[in-house]
Amino acid sequence: MDPNIILIIVGVVALVVGIVVGKFIFAKNTQKLIDEAEQQAQRILADGKTQAETLKKEKLLEAKEKFVQLKSEHDKDVLQRTHKINEGENRIKQKEQSLGQKEANLDKQLKENIKIKEDLNRQIEVVNIKRSELEKHQEEHIRRLEKVAGLSAEEARAQLVESLKQEAQTQALALQQEIIEEAKGKANKEARKIVIQTIQRTAAEQAIENSVTVFNLESDEIKGSIIGREGRNIRAIEAATGVDLIVDDTPEAIVFSSFDPLRREVARLALQRLVADGRIHPARIEEVVEKTKRQLDDQVMEIGERTLIELGIHGLHKELVRMVGRMRFRSSYGQNLLMHSRETANLCSIMASELGMNPKLAKRAGLLHDIGKVPDEETELSHALLGAKLAEKYNENPAVVNAIGAHHDEIEMKFVISPIVQACDAISGARPGARREIMQQYIQRIKDLETLALSYNGVEKAYAIQAGRELRVIVEADKVNDSDSEKLSFDIAQKIQAEMVFPGQIKVTVIREKRTVNIAR
């Protein structure tokens, strides 16, 4: 045979033998491993049973301990509840005993009250018997007194009542006068304190406006250009602005004359532009004047808005804002209207704060109280009524409307801020230097004061002193007694307040003196 084939056969036989031997060895090792695994599983199972028994015993012990603990707590709770129930039963027993004792006491007291009532009834019967006897004795006594006095009981009673009535009236009048004087003293002191504090906290400058405005020039040569050929330029300015231009020998000055400060301001600003521009002729004058009017309207609105911002007033209608700005170019008795209104607004705010009222509402009413002096069109209504009408038209607060209309007593005051606005208006107007008064008007007012006082019976002389701030009235002592002099002073003050117009206040002093003159010869 071929040696290679023999080698192959030997190799195959060796391979087969190796496989058979390997399987045998693998099977033997596998059986060994299986036996070891079964032994280990049995050991683990035995250990698990041992641990389970141990855990079971532990849990049973814990359950027994828990049960014992819960049973102990339950027993303790039951014991506490039993104790509380026992205490409640004891309290109930004590209350029952107390109620029983009270009931016994009440029965005893009731029996005593019945006995006392019987005693009182017996005493009342005795008192009634004695009263009837006393009435009989009193009637007998009254008959004896009437016989002695010659007056009946009714007449004597009437005389006694009349004397007591007169004495009571005298004492009541004295007490009333004392109370009135004390109340006046306290009220005047408190009012004076509030007014002084209010005035001291308000410092508003007083701008005195005149009926003319002076326009300063750099040189007198410009006067010729302003007058124009045959005066056409000056006539154009007067026609466009509504003011009178006075060009005289005053060096470097031209005077604008008009009752309306707004027109004078328009003329001043327009002429200032024309002079700066240098082109002065009628067409240019009309153009500049119209432009100045429009700009002045914007300036009026700006003044009104700035005033409201400074005073902290919000929500005012646009037309009312414009009227506030127009007040800057109006005057009353020489007092600038806007300065007066601002001062009045601040005074109202401070006074309202001192009195515990709404200061913002009072300030609003104080600013608008003279709004009727700057209407767009003329009307026959007074400025107070017109101002109230305008405020109502632009949906102002009813308190503000009433304060505007009532600050000169032309309508009834319905809100508390109305007298505050009236008082602050008088304070602002009466401040020294605030207003100017024509001499003839001042003299006439003094004469009217004295004439009014002399119209009363018993008045001998009357003098207006301290620039009309005080009226001294001298009465005849034979015709006017002390009580009448007090009434006379009050009546004169009321009549002055009702019939006359005056700044500030007027003090009325009635003087009564008795003079006896004898001559030794």
C-alpha positions, 0 to 999 in steps of 0.5 A: 500500500501506498505509505501516504494512504496508510498515514491518512488512514492512521490520522483518521483513526487517531482523529476518531479515537481522539473525538471519542476519548474527548466526548467521554472525558467531557461527559465525565466532567459535565456529570461532575459539575452537575453533581457539584451544582446540585450539592451547592443548590441543596446547601443554598436551599438549606441556608435559605430555610434557616434564614427564613426561620430566623426572619420569621422568628424576628418578625413574630417578636416585633409583632408581639412587641408592637401589639404590647405597645399598642395595647399599652397605649390603648389602655392608657387612652382608656384610662384617661378617658375614664378619668375625664368622664369621672371628672365630668360626672363630679362637676355635674354632681357639684352643679346639681348640688349648687343648683339645689342650694340656690333653689332652696335659697330662692325659695327662702328669699321668695318667702322673705320677699312676700313677707316684706311686700305684706309689710310694705303694703301695710306701711303704704296704707299708713302713709296714705292715711297720713297723706290724706291727713296732711292734705287736709292740714295743708288746705286749712293752712292755705286758707289761713294764708290766703285770708292773711295775705289777701291773695289766692293760691293761684295768684301767689303762684303766678307772682312767684313764677313771674319773679322766677322767670325774670330771674332765670331770663337775666341769668340765662342772658348773662350765661348766653353772653358769656358762652358766646364771648368764650366761643367767639374768643376760641373761634377767633383764636383758632381762625386767626391761627389758621389764617396766619399760618396760611398767609405765612406759608404763601409768598406770591409776588404782586404784579401791578399792571397799568393801562399802558406799556412802554416800548423801549427803542435803541434810538429815536431814528426808528420812530420815523420808520414806525410812523411811516409816510404820512403816518400810514405805518402807525395807523396800520399798527393801531388798526391791526392790534386795537391799541393806541401808539403814542409817539412823543418827545420821550427819548427812545420810547413809544407808549402803547395805550389800551385797557386790554393787556392782551392787545398791548402784548400783541402790539409789543411783540409785533413791533419788536419783530418789525423793528428787529426785521427792519421791514416796516410797511402796512402789509408786513405789519398785518402779517406780523400781527397775525403771526404774533396773535397765533403765537400768543395763543400758543403762549397763553396755552403754555402759560395755563399748562405751566400754571397747572403743572406748578400747582399740581392740578390735573384733568382740567378742560382745554378751554379752562386751561386757555382761560387760566393762561389768559388771566396772565394778561388781565388785572383786577384793581391793579392786581394781576389776575393770574398771580391773584388766582394762584395765590388764592389757590395756594391759600385755599389748599393750605387752609383746607389741609389745616381744616382736614378737608380735600386740599386738591379740590380747594386749590382747584376752586381757588385757581378757577374762582375768577375765571369769569373775568376772562370770557371770550364774549361779553355777557351781562352776568357777573364774573362769579356767575359766569365763571360758575356757568363756564365751570359747569359747562366743562364738567367741573366738580359741583363743589368747585362750581358752587365755590366759584358762583358763591365767592361774592355771595351771589348764590347760596353756599352748598359746600364747605370749600365755598367759604374757604375760597371766599375767605382766601380771595379776600385775604389775597385782595386785602394784602397790602400792595395787592390792589390799588383803589381810586381815591374817589372810591376810597373817600366815598366808601368812608362816607358811606360807612359813616352814613350807614352808622348814623342812620340808626336811632341813638347814634350820636357820632360815627368815625371810619378810621384805619383806612376804613378797616374800623368803624367807631360808633358813639351812641347816646347813653340815655337812648341806648343801654348796654344790651342795646349797644351789643345788638346795635354793633351786630346789626351795623356789621350785618348791614355793612356786610349785606350792602357794601363792597369792601376789601378785607374786614371792617371792625365795628366798635360801639362806644357808650359812656355816661357823662355828668357835668356840674360847675362849681361857682 
